[in-house]
Amino acid sequence: MAADVLQRFHPGIAKFVKALLDNGGFGVCGELPKVSDPKTSLSYPCDTIRSCDRFKVLIPYAGRTLRWEVLFNQAQPDFPPDFIFGTQDQEFVPNIEELKTLENWDATDPESLLNLIKELVIQYKEHQKRQVKEIPRIEFEYSTLEADTKYPEFEVHVIKGQQHVETVVNFMIKLPVDLREVPPYLIRDCPGDDMACLLVSYASLNGENVTPTLLLSPRVERAFGGSSNLRIPHWGGIHGCLFEYLPLIQELFAERVEQVCQAFQKRREYVAAFLSAFGSSILEYDAEGFMKLSLLFQVQGFFCIVHIELDRNFPQEPPAFYLQSIYHEKNNQPYEKLEMGYPYSPRWSGDEMAERARHFLLEKIPAFKESSLSNGTF
């Protein structure tokens, strides 16, 4: 929340709101809460700038958002707030005796509200667990997941509709992810947590209509080469269950890390082969990710630069060769041509790829010279 919005709150209450927004982290994904709809309890506030003492706190939970109203009293700002839990949570009645922060409310501690909300969320999770027991199929999923020590952090949310068939259940599960083998350059400039969560939404309580969605932190997504490179397995239909599905996701993670590492090693091998075969011709190369290199060639008295770009999925995807004239330009840019139609196999070694590239370039550069003279300008 912007500082100017915080200025709308009563001074004795603003500190609680600020601490909530600065230090809060809820749910298995550690998402930050938000605050909306600040209001005043006064009918005729004398200070319209700093008179708000109630608001809604938006708490991320199991792929949904809990909207709880927090009611302070600016006439007694040292008193703890009341809560209204909303129409979706009318059955949620916290046990006040277990709310230690409420019992020992400390108005001098800015984090008192944050701690109280965290205690309420703990009780809310227990409330959801009781809701699950009323749905046999979902209770089976919950109990098997609870017994599996590999996934200790998860949330479940039962969203009841007008009719029982309209009830939707969400599971949000934090997944272990190991990036120790990932090349450091990929994630060095991407701070944050190594976080992966699976959201599984049951739109039918017999397991027929289930939608899994994978949520990755920016750091993990970058390590995997982007979310587009991950195709999560299909849910197993009406007979599918979390106990069988979660290991498939873990296998996907392990396979993707292995693919990323293998591609990195293959690119490094490829660049090393070119350094060995064309050492005196190398102008520059990517010494971290081994994604590109540039060479200066001379064929029949004609000099040109060859830029080679490698895909992240190399060697499955072949390199791109750009021939660039050092003499000619077109549209105020160096004249260049992309060459892709060359013999290639991902099974070749780096040395063989370099040797094949040598023969290909010696054949293509004379034609590129003629093309430069015909289509380029000095």
Order of alpha helices (4+ residues) and beta strands (2+ residues): alpha-alpha-beta-beta-beta-beta-alpha-alpha-alpha-beta-beta-alpha-beta-beta-alpha-alpha-beta-beta-beta-beta-beta-alpha
